[in-house]
Amino acid sequence: EASGEYFKDVLTTLIEYLSLDSFKTQHYISGVDTSLEETVDVLDGCTPAENKTKPVEPECRSGAVGNSIFYVDDQQESPSDENRGQLNMLSAAYESLDYDTCVNSAWLDEERTMGYKYVVKKDVARWLVVLLTAVLTALPVAAGSGIPQVKCYLNGVKVPRVVRIKTLVSKALGVIMSVLGGLAVGKEGPMIHSGAVIAAGVSQGKTTSFKHDFGFFEYFREDHEKRDFVSAGAAAGVAAAFGAPVGGVLFSLEEGASFWNQGLTWRVFFGAMMSTFTLNLVLSAYNGFPGKLNYNGLLNFGKFDDLTYEIWEFIPFLLMGVMGGLLGALYNHINLKLTAFRMRYIQKPWQKIIEAAVVAFVTAVMFCGIGEENAAAAIWFQTPERSVRSLFHDTSDSYHWSTIGVFFVCYFFLACWTYGLGIPAGLFIPTLLCGAAWGRLVGMLLCLFFPDQKWVDEGKYALVGAGAMLGGVVRMTLSLTVILMECVGNITFGLPLMIVLMVAKWVGDFFNEGIYDIHIQMQGVPIMAWDAPPLSNNIYASEVMNRPVVTLKSVERVGHIVNILKANTYNGFPVVDSIPTSENVCYFKSFGTLRGVILRSQLTVLLKHKIFNENAEVWQNSKVDIHLFRISYPRYFTLDEVDLNPEDMNCTVDLRPFYNPSPYSVVTCTALPRIFNLFRALGLRHLIVVNDNNEVVGMVTRKDLVKYRIWKHRGQMGLEELVIYNN
Ligand code: ATP
């Protein structure tokens, strides 16, 4: 049904696209279409030029845009079952990582006392952690697909439990079962995830799961450092899985980390290299030839001796790229429908187990009469990786076209059904297998038309098909080209692979998003796109920001802090001085002169340890420095864990040594793309909006930005504003 609907969509889209009317720009808000002109009219009330004369009060946003700006109070409760799995919803439950270093007095004290020796020590330790991660990733390499989650983490979203040891162990066991059980899954996604978990674990010198602190690498206990290591871990995972170190580096760059720097490039490269080396060493010993380093990756697609091509072969390659894009989009469309169905109706653990059992059963059913031989079973009854190898390298007479045809159709739907089941599963290999099947069919067809030509090689076309299909599903180009090149050990074939992957991506992108992005969107994760939505320069900070702002004073009463923390879920609070008088020129209500920003986690640590002015003689003898905050990273105390008596409530806390005194701030007329770039490039969590007098008037976080998303459907596009729901 979904595939029928998809083809109808494809046709309609093409027809609408060809009638040039299709790019009528639309602003799409919470299910209401409004033309851009209408939107601009309303937003015009908030242009910087008119800011001084025309305040942007909530009424100003009534009408087309009025319902679209979501204050916390406007946030929806959890979505109803019918709304689950929608692509236009964001979950308020996801928090951001703190990539920006809080350069407060405690941090400066550490820097002053440590000196250059500390800098060198920390740098050496960084390389050591990457080395350990690489080696360990190459050794316990089986775990469950978590690429979408790793992608979110690297993008700056705190995904619960994504880098825990428990996750690693359960996925390791799960993927062994699912691969051995013959399901249409691969182990490469799990390996990438395992690299990320190991990096997160090794770099912290403690395990939260087992509540044990080894006491080292304390200086890496912050989101910035941890996320850099996770990038290196993911690259090490790709390197181990495919024997593709360069592909690993590019994977981290292309798919994951939004904030990148040169130092990180070298460390990620080093990690990928050491991972390949370790795996090679171990596999050589495992295979009985210790030290003979020619076992690059865990997946082995066999080497092509001759992968030459003629210039005119680009025609079939291009067509195969188009085919890959179409099939990939179909795969993603069906999987989207299935995932939405699962999110609505298969929520309980027992239901998930039954579904997995049904899929396993269907996968295992293969009919074969007595005395007969089933050719499809020959492809089916090996691991998917081995089947890919067979399709790449078996001789011409190995398969009948009908065998491969039937296999492709069955496997395509099965792989699609399997991805997203409640089991650890990678999607690279099953997708490559589907592509290799139809690619080989194309090769056979060419053999039929050009029987005596030397260049016709079915295996070569199977490889092109595999690349096209994978490109059409995951929409990666750069890293995938290099991974495939490194995997099959052939550089000359890089150009055709690049072209095929690029075309598959363009064609696929025309219809829907890549599979990882679809899953990320369905979970409502506030992931930041590469760029701000186009044509959004007329949306200003004053539109995007949230008001009223919950602020704290530099010296604040404990009772007030507790009330604020109880009453709000916010994680960051601007610290202000002097609430201005009514003579202020600004039309936005000011909440005081900006002095800094303090995080909820810092406040709870201060409350937990009772760092109150009235207790000064008690705590001043002990060490109140940055270590106090690091020891409780990453699971800081909740307010319930803070034990305060009624006298404590009247005490005061001096926030000055602890808040970040130089937070990033913008003025009200800053355009959305500039704000977006700040968040993207600096990995910000909170951006404070100030007026001309540096007084706080609003707050912007990741969720305020990602809710503006470009919307495409049937050849139309517009700006969509997502609904934020509460769980
Ligand atoms: P994150 O969830 O990204 O870790 P956060 O929890 O501090 O950050 P969000 O959950 O993203 O904040 O915020 C939800 C909404 O509340 C956003 O519109 C944001 O602008 C707003 N907001 C955040 N902090 C404050 C604050 N101190 N005062 C007023 N509004 C705020």
Boltz pocket constraint, residues with backbone or C-beta under 6 A from the ligand:
constraints:
  - pocket:
      binder: B
      contacts: [[A, 70], [A, 71], [A, 72], [A, 92], [A, 94], [A, 95], [A, 96], [A, 97], [A, 544], [A, 545], [A, 546], [A, 547], [A, 548], [A, 549], [A, 550], [A, 551], [A, 569], [A, 570], [A, 571], [A, 572], [A, 573], [A, 574], [A, 685], [A, 699], [A, 700], [A, 701], [A, 702], [A, 703], [A, 704]]
      max_distance: 6.0
